[in-house]
Amino acid sequence: MNLTFSSAHTFRKVISVAVFLTFLLACESAMATISSDERTALLDLYASTDGAHWTSSLGWGGAVGTECTWYGVICAADGNSVEVLNLAGNGLTGTLPSNLQDLSLIKQLFLGNNALTGSLPMLAGMQHLQDFAIGSNLLTGSIPPIDSLANLSSFVVGNNDLDGSFPEISGLTALFEFDLSDNHITGGIPSLANLPTLASFNVSDNELGGSIPSLLALNNLQSFYVSGNQLGGNMPAVPNPSALVDNQSRLCPNFLLPSTSPEWDAATGTSPWYQDCSNDIIFRDGFDPGA
């Protein structure tokens, strides 16, 4: 490169300015912190779930600006918000704070396999939430409204002591996995027609009644668990086309009416599929009502 004195001087000035701006951006990034509301929500979670006795609490309670280094906390690339909180199987006890939804930009929240008690806090403030897993705890009370969480892909609250009615889920068009199993949920299963991406549905071992809604729109459904309830009526046809995996669904015990369905026989791994239902002891022995 053949530069005159003037152009070389200008070139050096441009480089110096670029280096200085890079330095400023690096400093800004290093100083980036989550909001005070998010920090408070994290600290309140630590306090209300006996953080001092967690399996790991590395970094928790550190100075402002260190939150993204705390165990289980992953922040967005700019460092200005919590994107993932994973404290599954980490020895949490006690209750969840009411301001947990102040983690308003969080995408993934994993709190399963702990010993949490009390009720689920409101989640409506987490409009970016994609995955929520808090199964295998000791939670009680009803499920808060989740129908506004349009980005929700996975909702897992199985193996708790939750009660109340089945939550409204018709707006969860991105839902892939839904697990309410092993609770005390009452009422009926709502329409599933607006859940085109649903692949795994597990509401087994609750207190659900009524009939099972149509499954025809669920072309991505792979597993369907509704056993251990008080469901009755006719078993709906499998989706068409069907993605159900062999031996990955359970329909009985329930009060479902026997019907011939090789597709449900394959999906449940039981032939006929209704032999373990309790509608009539005759049918439990495999008697074919059409014979």
C-alpha positions as CSV (number, residue, x, y, z in Angstrom):
1,M,0.0,0.0,0.0
2,N,1.5,3.4,-1.1
3,L,0.1,6.1,1.2
4,T,1.0,9.8,1.2
5,F,1.7,11.4,4.6
6,S,-1.8,12.9,4.8
7,S,-3.7,9.8,3.8
8,A,-1.5,7.7,6.1
9,H,-2.3,10.1,9.0
10,T,-6.0,9.9,8.2
11,F,-5.8,6.1,8.0
12,R,-4.2,6.0,11.4
13,K,-6.9,8.2,12.9
14,V,-9.6,6.0,11.5
15,I,-8.0,2.9,12.9
16,S,-7.6,4.7,16.3
17,V,-11.2,5.7,16.4
18,A,-12.3,2.1,15.4
19,V,-10.2,0.6,18.2
20,F,-11.6,3.2,20.7
21,L,-15.2,2.4,19.7
22,T,-14.5,-1.3,20.0
23,F,-13.1,-0.7,23.5
24,L,-16.2,1.2,24.4
25,L,-18.5,-1.5,23.1
26,A,-16.5,-4.1,25.0
27,C,-16.8,-2.1,28.2
28,E,-20.5,-1.6,27.7
29,S,-21.0,-5.3,27.1
30,A,-19.0,-6.1,30.2
31,M,-21.1,-3.7,32.3
32,A,-24.4,-4.9,30.9
33,T,-26.7,-6.1,33.6
34,I,-30.2,-7.6,33.9
35,S,-33.0,-5.3,35.1
36,S,-33.5,-4.7,38.8
37,D,-36.8,-6.5,38.7
38,E,-35.1,-9.6,37.3
39,R,-32.4,-9.5,39.9
40,T,-35.0,-9.2,42.6
41,A,-36.9,-12.1,41.3
42,L,-33.8,-14.3,41.3
43,L,-32.9,-13.2,44.8
44,D,-36.4,-13.8,46.0
45,L,-36.3,-17.3,44.5
46,Y,-33.1,-18.0,46.3
47,A,-34.5,-16.8,49.6
48,S,-37.8,-18.6,49.4
49,T,-36.4,-22.0,48.3
50,D,-33.6,-22.2,50.9
51,G,-30.8,-21.3,48.4
52,A,-28.2,-21.7,51.1
53,H,-28.8,-25.4,51.1
54,W,-29.2,-26.0,47.3
55,T,-26.9,-28.7,45.9
56,S,-25.1,-25.9,44.0
57,S,-25.6,-22.1,44.5
58,L,-22.3,-21.0,43.0
59,G,-22.3,-17.2,42.5
60,W,-25.8,-16.6,43.8
61,G,-26.2,-13.3,45.7
62,G,-23.1,-11.8,44.0
63,A,-22.8,-8.1,43.1
64,V,-24.9,-6.4,40.5
65,G,-23.6,-7.4,37.1
66,T,-22.7,-10.9,38.1
67,E,-26.1,-12.5,37.7
68,C,-25.3,-14.1,34.4
69,T,-22.5,-16.1,36.1
70,W,-24.7,-17.6,38.8
71,Y,-25.3,-21.4,38.7
72,G,-28.1,-22.3,36.4
73,V,-28.6,-18.8,35.0
74,I,-28.0,-18.2,31.3
75,C,-28.5,-14.7,29.9
76,A,-29.2,-13.4,26.4
77,A,-26.2,-12.6,24.2
78,D,-26.3,-8.9,25.2
79,G,-26.3,-9.8,28.9
80,N,-29.3,-7.7,29.6
81,S,-31.9,-10.4,30.5
82,V,-32.2,-13.9,31.8
83,E,-33.0,-16.3,29.0
84,V,-32.7,-19.7,30.8
85,L,-33.0,-20.7,34.4
86,N,-32.2,-24.4,35.0
87,L,-32.3,-25.5,38.7
88,A,-33.7,-28.9,38.1
89,G,-32.7,-31.5,40.6
90,N,-30.8,-28.9,42.7
91,G,-32.3,-29.4,46.1
92,L,-34.8,-26.6,46.1
93,T,-37.4,-26.6,49.0
94,G,-40.0,-24.1,50.1
95,T,-42.2,-22.1,47.8
96,L,-41.9,-20.1,44.6
97,P,-42.0,-16.3,44.9
98,S,-45.0,-14.4,43.4
99,N,-42.7,-12.2,41.3
100,L,-41.1,-15.1,39.4
101,Q,-42.9,-13.8,36.3
102,D,-40.7,-10.7,36.5
103,L,-38.3,-12.8,34.5
104,S,-40.2,-11.4,31.6
105,L,-37.9,-12.3,28.8
106,I,-37.1,-15.9,29.9
107,K,-37.4,-18.7,27.3
108,Q,-36.7,-21.8,29.3
109,L,-37.5,-22.5,33.0
110,F,-36.5,-25.8,34.5
111,L,-37.3,-26.5,38.2
112,G,-38.3,-30.2,38.1
113,N,-37.2,-32.9,40.5
114,N,-37.0,-30.8,43.6
115,A,-39.1,-30.6,46.8
116,L,-41.0,-27.4,46.0
117,T,-44.3,-26.8,47.9
118,G,-47.1,-24.3,47.6
119,S,-48.8,-23.1,44.4
120,L,-47.6,-22.2,41.0
121,P,-47.1,-18.4,40.6
122,M,-48.6,-16.5,37.7
123,L,-46.8,-17.1,34.5
124,A,-48.6,-14.6,32.2
125,G,-45.8,-12.1,32.4
126,M,-43.4,-14.6,30.7
127,Q,-44.6,-13.9,27.1
128,H,-41.4,-15.3,25.6
129,L,-41.6,-18.6,27.6
130,Q,-41.0,-21.7,25.4
131,D,-40.3,-24.5,27.9
132,F,-41.7,-24.8,31.4
133,A,-40.8,-27.9,33.4
134,I,-41.6,-28.2,37.1
135,G,-42.6,-31.9,37.3
136,S,-41.8,-34.1,40.3
137,N,-42.3,-31.7,43.1
138,L,-44.9,-31.3,45.9
139,L,-46.9,-28.4,44.4
140,T,-50.5,-27.9,45.2
141,G,-53.4,-25.6,44.0
142,S,-54.6,-24.9,40.5
143,I,-52.7,-24.3,37.3
144,P,-52.5,-20.5,36.6
145,P,-53.7,-19.3,33.1
146,I,-51.2,-20.2,30.4
147,D,-53.3,-19.7,27.3
148,S,-51.7,-16.3,26.5
149,L,-48.2,-17.9,26.3
150,A,-48.2,-18.1,22.5
151,N,-44.6,-19.3,22.3
152,L,-45.0,-22.2,24.8
153,S,-43.7,-25.4,23.3
154,S,-43.3,-27.6,26.4
155,F,-45.4,-27.5,29.6
156,V,-44.5,-30.2,32.1
157,V,-46.1,-30.2,35.6
158,G,-46.6,-33.9,36.1
159,N,-46.1,-35.8,39.4
160,N,-47.3,-33.0,41.8
161,D,-50.5,-32.6,43.8
162,L,-52.1,-30.0,41.6
163,D,-55.9,-29.8,41.5
164,G,-58.6,-27.6,39.9
165,S,-59.9,-27.7,36.4
166,F,-58.1,-28.4,33.1
167,P,-56.3,-25.2,31.9
168,E,-57.3,-23.5,28.7
169,I,-54.8,-24.4,26.0
170,S,-56.5,-23.6,22.7
171,G,-54.2,-20.6,22.1
172,L,-51.0,-22.6,22.5
173,T,-50.5,-23.2,18.8
174,A,-46.7,-24.0,19.2
175,L,-47.3,-26.6,21.9
176,F,-45.2,-29.8,21.4
177,E,-45.3,-31.5,24.8
178,F,-48.0,-31.3,27.4
179,D,-47.8,-33.2,30.7
180,L,-50.3,-32.9,33.6
181,S,-49.9,-36.6,34.7
182,D,-50.1,-37.8,38.3
183,N,-52.1,-34.8,39.7
184,H,-55.7,-34.3,40.8
185,I,-57.0,-32.3,37.8
186,T,-60.8,-32.4,37.3
187,G,-63.2,-31.6,34.5
188,G,-62.9,-32.7,30.9
189,I,-60.2,-32.6,28.2
190,P,-60.8,-29.5,26.1
191,S,-60.7,-29.4,22.3
192,L,-57.2,-30.1,20.9
193,A,-58.0,-29.0,17.4
194,N,-55.9,-25.9,17.5
195,L,-52.6,-27.7,18.5
196,P,-51.1,-28.7,15.2
197,T,-47.6,-29.3,16.5
198,L,-48.6,-31.4,19.5
199,A,-46.5,-34.6,19.7
200,S,-46.8,-35.8,23.3
201,F,-49.9,-35.5,25.4
202,N,-50.0,-37.0,29.0
203,V,-52.9,-36.4,31.4
204,S,-52.9,-39.9,32.9
205,D,-53.7,-40.5,36.6
206,N,-55.9,-37.5,37.3
207,E,-59.7,-37.2,37.9
208,L,-60.8,-36.3,34.4
209,G,-64.3,-37.1,33.1
210,G,-66.3,-36.7,30.0
211,S,-65.3,-37.9,26.5
212,I,-62.0,-37.7,24.7
213,P,-62.1,-34.9,22.0
214,S,-61.4,-35.5,18.3
215,L,-57.7,-36.1,17.5
216,L,-58.0,-35.8,13.7
217,A,-56.1,-32.5,13.4
218,L,-53.1,-33.8,15.4
219,N,-51.0,-35.2,12.6
220,N,-47.8,-34.9,14.6
221,L,-49.1,-36.7,17.7
222,Q,-46.7,-39.5,18.7
223,S,-47.9,-40.5,22.2
224,F,-51.2,-40.1,23.9
225,Y,-51.6,-41.0,27.6
226,V,-55.0,-40.6,29.3
227,S,-55.1,-43.8,31.5
228,G,-56.2,-43.7,35.1
229,N,-59.1,-41.3,34.8
230,Q,-62.9,-41.5,34.5
231,L,-63.2,-40.8,30.8
232,G,-66.1,-42.5,28.9
233,G,-67.8,-42.7,25.6
234,N,-66.3,-43.7,22.3
235,M,-62.6,-43.7,21.6
236,P,-62.0,-41.2,18.7
237,A,-60.2,-42.3,15.6
238,V,-56.5,-41.9,15.4
239,P,-55.2,-38.9,13.4
240,N,-55.1,-39.2,9.7
241,P,-52.3,-39.4,8.7
242,S,-51.1,-40.8,12.0
243,A,-47.7,-40.4,13.6
244,L,-48.5,-42.4,16.7
245,V,-45.6,-44.6,17.8
246,D,-46.3,-48.2,18.6
247,N,-46.6,-48.9,22.4
248,Q,-46.3,-45.2,23.3
249,S,-49.9,-44.5,24.3
250,R,-52.2,-45.6,27.2
251,L,-56.0,-45.4,27.2
252,C,-57.0,-47.7,30.1
253,P,-58.2,-47.9,32.8
254,N,-61.1,-45.6,32.0
255,F,-64.8,-46.2,31.1
256,L,-64.3,-46.1,27.3
257,L,-66.6,-48.1,25.1
258,P,-65.0,-51.1,23.4
259,S,-64.5,-50.7,19.6
260,T,-62.4,-52.4,17.0
261,S,-59.3,-50.4,16.2
262,P,-56.0,-52.0,15.0
263,E,-54.5,-48.6,15.0
264,W,-55.1,-48.1,18.8
265,D,-54.1,-51.7,19.4
266,A,-50.7,-50.9,17.9
267,A,-50.4,-47.5,19.6
268,T,-51.1,-49.0,23.0
269,G,-49.2,-52.2,22.5
270,T,-52.4,-54.0,23.7
271,S,-54.8,-56.1,21.6
272,P,-57.6,-55.3,21.9
273,W,-56.7,-51.9,23.2
274,Y,-59.7,-51.8,25.7
275,Q,-58.9,-55.0,27.5
276,D,-57.6,-53.2,30.6
277,C,-60.5,-50.7,30.8
278,S,-63.1,-51.2,33.5
279,N,-66.3,-50.5,31.6
280,D,-67.3,-54.2,31.7
281,I,-65.5,-57.2,33.0
282,I,-66.5,-59.2,29.9
283,F,-64.6,-56.9,27.7
284,R,-61.5,-57.0,29.9
285,D,-61.1,-60.6,28.9
286,G,-60.9,-59.7,25.2
287,F,-64.5,-60.5,24.3
288,D,-65.3,-59.0,20.9
289,P,-68.8,-57.3,21.2
290,G,-69.2,-57.7,17.4
291,A,-68.6,-61.5,17.4
